[in-house]
Amino acid sequence: MPRFAIAEFFQKSNFPELAAKSSEIHFLDEWLNEISAKRPRSKLEIMESEMETAVAKELYERAAELRDAIQQLKKVEQLKKVEQLRS
């Protein structure tokens, strides 16, 4: 959120081009990339990546299996969220 607040500040100022040169924004972007690279990927993220790889390799049957499994996983996760809200 702070990154967007800084970018918004520059956009509203008289010097919106400074957003591209902001060391604060650059630092926050780099930090986000570093953290994202180190965090464990979710099962959904892994399956989506595998599906993209299967499509790239033209393994369409495998990609379709993964697509279906991803859709099912999303449904299950959505049901869990609904149940949590009800409790």
Helices and strands as residue ranges (DSSP letters): H 2-12, G 16-21, H 23-38, H 43-56, H 60-86
